[in-house]
Structure formats: structure tokens, C-alpha cells
Amino acid sequence: ITCLDRVNVYYPVATLQGKSIKQQCYDQNNKASGRHRGGMPVESGSSAAARHTKQKRKSHSLSIRRSNSTDQEQRTVTGMQRDMLDGQDSKLPLSLRSNLLDLFGQIEREFENLYIENLELRREIDTLNERLVSEGQTIDGGELSKGALKAKASHSTSQLSQKLMTTYKASTSKIVSSFKATTSRAVCQILREYVGHRDGIWDLAVTRNSPVVLGTASADHSAALWSIETGKCLLRYAGHAGSVNSIKFHPTEQMALTASGDQTAHIWRYMVQLPVIPPLADISALCDDELDFSDREDGDGDGEGPCSEVPTIRVATTTLKSHQGVVIAADWLVGGKQVVTASWDRAANLYEVETSELVHTLTGHDQELTHCCTHPSQRLVVTSSRDTTFRLWDFRDPSIHSVNVFQGHTDTVTSAVFTVGDNVVSGSDDRTVKVWDLKNMRSPIATIRTDSAVNRISVSANQRIIALPHDNRQVRLFDMTGVRLARLPRSNRQGHRRMVCCSVWNEENASCNLFTCGFDRQAIGWNINIPALLQEK
């Protein structure tokens, strides 16, 4: 880049139509000055002398300060410049020519510095390659041409990143105990896939009474009920006008509670008949031959699919509509006579199911709520928020509604759930999961650090195993002390291919005891051999 003396404008260094670089700069200078006549500037002798003096003064302000040359080098360059000026025929004044040459010299030195840095980086790449080769990780190829150098540098950088990730995991294992290798497929394997939604699946739940079915909530504005054993869609609910963000089942009756982006929560009744269960097929053959995820293409949501051909409910039994923003989650309080909803309007609402009356509005969060959960046996509610906190609301005493605020995370708390005991487990976008004791929640009793943001988690009731769905398509299992038990298998042919949004346990089913869903429009039923998993621990 060159800097013009008169107008302080930068122009690219190039040669156009046979003109020298200096001549182009001169032409640009004249254009900016507006004094073209026959390609030459017009000026009188006195004005030329005055301009000559002014140019000498301006030449100091145009110099680039960064220079690594010594005084001897400067004198040598100045002598060379004078020789060049004497040997060339130019219309430019001597001071302007000298100033331009000085600028070009500084540009050359800058390029020289960049070239030296490039050589240093090249040597570092060669050193990394030699180190990888010495460790048995050879790299094929001959001379490092431009394409080969780029490919090999990318390859070595990828391997180095993998080493850094391994080192990171090793360091964090001091906090979460020890990380183990991926569990074998005999311990964790896919049993069923539930495909039929036309958009991502946000949430899922399993009924607490007979008939036992799987429920899913999808961004395609619908919820669906599925046969766990066959993977067949049994019923579809299409009463919402927005994305269905959450689904929960009544503890004793055949009713479902769904929360939606249309700022409402719906309670609707369902009746389904379970299909005849076919003979148990070979699971390994099913995973290898029938569950071919790689060949399935993502459609655009044209309304076709298994869920479009089943009975559909379009009218809710009860509509709860007091929120001023997206209702992101909802849950039944113990007994099923009240429900709580969480919204992006920064509030949670408590409703009476029978009358649809708003009982309490729970305020205090500084940003949008992301999740809510109720205790399985007590009148306790925990709400999560983007303000990096979660709050515990106590309704056990009708006259006193206490609230506790917990600030254990550094990013959005995506979910916080109760366990059967006196614990709360919280997950966050800060890539951590923390286990808390309700009796002393000043600090977590265990911290799990992962490599990806954590979404809606689930804790098994009997063995208290935490299932973590991640943004990076992985699902990991940990115990309550923070020890990693397994990572569910995932490849191009099986597992989730997009962000995993939610997990839920179903320990009453001996075969399909864990479910996950994600934005690849499918839910997956897993068989987790818990005794073998704990034995490996």
C-alpha cells in the first residue's frame, strides 16, 4: 500500500496498462487534486516553489514509524534511492520521488518481516510433523506444495487439537473422578426409533400409569403419543398454534400437559389402544439392517409421515393463558390438582387444574425462564433461567411461600430437576452439571464438567443415574458423585445426528429404559444394562 503525499489517500500497489507504480500514484494524485490538462499539472513557478517547500514539511508526517533498520542501513538505502533518482527520467519533484521511494522501502521491509514469520511457522509445522511421526502417527506425502502443505497442516492441527482435548479431559477428571472409555454396545444399545415429526423434538415424557406410552413435543406445532414396544405413532395432538416445547403426563389419569410458543399451556385427555407386540427381533440385526440413519433425508415438513395418518386431537380440555411470552415448560404438582408453567416473560404461574384459575405468579428471575420441575412427593418447584440461576419455591406451607436463589453456574441454566432423595441436579450451557443437597445448598456436592452445553437432563429414580443430552449430539451417563459411567454409542448409522434436547428414564420397562430426543426429528429408545454399567464402575 502506498500513501499519497498531497491527499492522504491509500491506493493499491499494482501496474496497469504498462504504467509504473509511481506513475499510477502520480495520476491518482492529480485526479484527487483536480488539475488535469493534457495529463500534466498546471502551475506557475512561484506556486511550484511554495508547493515544493510544503511537500518537504509534509514528508515527515507521512512516514511509517515501524522500522527495524539501523542508521547504517538507512544511510545505505538513502544512497541507493539517490542513485535511482539520478538514473531515472521523471516529471515528479525530487522530494516527492524521494518520499515515495522511502515508503516503498518500508513496505518492502514489512513484507520481509512477514516472510520471516512465515518461515518460522513453516518450521513449527515441520517440528509438529516430526513429533507426530516419532509417536507412530505417520503422514503420507512427499514435498510440501501449497495444497499438500495446507492439507498436512490441517491434519496435524486436527491431531494436535485431539491431544489438547484429551489433556483437558484428563485435567477435569480430578473433579469428576475418572473418565472411562466408551461403553461397549452390550451395555448401551439402541432398541427403537420413533420417527414421524416434521421438525425437531424439544421434549419427551413417559406415562406414569397404564397404558404406558411415550409422549413427544415438537417444533412442528404438535405432540404425539407412541407405542414404546413397536415404535408406532398412536395419537397426535394439534391444538397449539406454535411450537410445542414441553409435555408431561398426569400422575394418575390419562391427561397430558403441553406448553407452547403460542403463550399458552393446554391440558388434554387421550385414549389410546396399544398395538399387538410382534415377536422380539434380533436387536443386533435391527441396528445393522433396519436403523440406517445415514440414508434418511431431512424433508421440508410437507405433512406426510406416520403421525399424519393417526387419530388427531385438535381441541384442549383446558387452556391456561396468563403469560405474555412463550411458555417454555410446564409440570404437574404432586397430586395432579395444580400445574406450574414457566415462560419467557420471566415468570412462572401456578394454576388450579379444575377451574383454570391463576393461583400464584412467581417472579424474581432477571431473564427468560428455560425450565420448571416439581418434586415427586412434596409441594416444591424449581425454575431455571437464562440469568444463570435457578430458584427453589416451597409451597408446603399454604401461608408461607419461601424462595431460595442459587447461583452456581456462569451461563444459562437449561434445566434443574429433583431426585427421589433430597437432591437437585442442574445443567447449564456453561458445560457443567452440578448436584445439590436440599438441606445445604450453599455449594454443590458434586460438579461434572463436560465438553458441550447440557440440555434437559433426567435422573433415574432407582439407581440415580444422570443422563446428560448435549448440544454436540452426545448422550453421557454419570452417577451422583460425578463419575462417568458411559457414553451412548453414536455413528453415521445410529444415534442422534443433531443436538440432543432431552432425556427421560423409564426404569419400569426392562428393555427400553431410557429415551432421548433431538433436533434430528426423532426420539430414540435405549436399552441400558444398568447392573453391568455399575459393575464396570
Secondary structure as GFF3:
##gff-version 3
##sequence-region A 1 537
A	DSSP	beta_strand	2	3	.	.	.	ID=ss1
A	DSSP	beta_strand	10	11	.	.	.	ID=ss2
A	DSSP	alpha_helix	21	33	.	.	.	ID=ss3
A	DSSP	alpha_helix	45	61	.	.	.	ID=ss4
A	DSSP	alpha_helix	71	86	.	.	.	ID=ss5
A	DSSP	alpha_helix	94	134	.	.	.	ID=ss6
A	DSSP	alpha_helix	146	172	.	.	.	ID=ss7
A	DSSP	beta_strand	188	195	.	.	.	ID=ss8
A	DSSP	beta_strand	201	206	.	.	.	ID=ss9
A	DSSP	beta_strand	213	218	.	.	.	ID=ss10
A	DSSP	beta_strand	223	227	.	.	.	ID=ss11
A	DSSP	beta_strand	233	237	.	.	.	ID=ss12
A	DSSP	beta_strand	244	249	.	.	.	ID=ss13
A	DSSP	beta_strand	255	260	.	.	.	ID=ss14
A	DSSP	beta_strand	265	269	.	.	.	ID=ss15
A	DSSP	alpha_helix	283	285	.	.	.	ID=ss16
A	DSSP	pi_helix	286	290	.	.	.	ID=ss17
A	DSSP	three_ten_helix	293	295	.	.	.	ID=ss18
A	DSSP	three_ten_helix	306	309	.	.	.	ID=ss19
A	DSSP	beta_strand	312	313	.	.	.	ID=ss20
A	DSSP	beta_strand	318	320	.	.	.	ID=ss21
A	DSSP	beta_strand	327	332	.	.	.	ID=ss22
A	DSSP	beta_strand	338	343	.	.	.	ID=ss23
A	DSSP	beta_strand	348	352	.	.	.	ID=ss24
A	DSSP	beta_strand	358	362	.	.	.	ID=ss25
A	DSSP	beta_strand	369	374	.	.	.	ID=ss26
A	DSSP	beta_strand	380	385	.	.	.	ID=ss27
A	DSSP	beta_strand	390	397	.	.	.	ID=ss28
A	DSSP	beta_strand	400	406	.	.	.	ID=ss29
A	DSSP	beta_strand	413	418	.	.	.	ID=ss30
A	DSSP	beta_strand	423	428	.	.	.	ID=ss31
A	DSSP	beta_strand	432	437	.	.	.	ID=ss32
A	DSSP	beta_strand	446	449	.	.	.	ID=ss33
A	DSSP	beta_strand	458	459	.	.	.	ID=ss34
A	DSSP	beta_strand	466	469	.	.	.	ID=ss35
A	DSSP	beta_strand	475	478	.	.	.	ID=ss36
A	DSSP	beta_strand	484	487	.	.	.	ID=ss37
A	DSSP	beta_strand	500	505	.	.	.	ID=ss38
A	DSSP	beta_strand	514	518	.	.	.	ID=ss39
A	DSSP	beta_strand	522	528	.	.	.	ID=ss40
A	DSSP	alpha_helix	530	536	.	.	.	ID=ss41
###
